[in-house]
């Protein structure tokens, strides 16, 4: 039986990944069906999600232009690294910052968007440590920055309880 496992792994590796249209990459010869392409273009993409943002106050920010994005990135990361590239012809950035928290165990997540007429609601939630958890005693500043399809109307943020 042990001799079969490496052989099965080799066969699986030679066959490649399972054929799924939604997993096709831009460099593949297959094209996504129109419905999957529309889904991919509307998808929320995480730029960065971490616990050590430079932003110390609870806030939410929208960046619709390269200059707004550059300012947002400097606020979040300082001059530690260049801002990731974003195609602002089709996308924009929404960011949620929890601000300073007294220990590890906190996190924030942009969980989705919902159009409501001429308004886009950006939903987010806060994860807090379980009472009684043993946690690192370090000040954290959780953040989640995502790119979403460009929206020309009003953007509102709504905290959603889990």
Order of alpha helices (4+ residues) and beta strands (2+ residues): alpha-alpha-beta-beta-alpha-beta-beta-beta-beta-beta
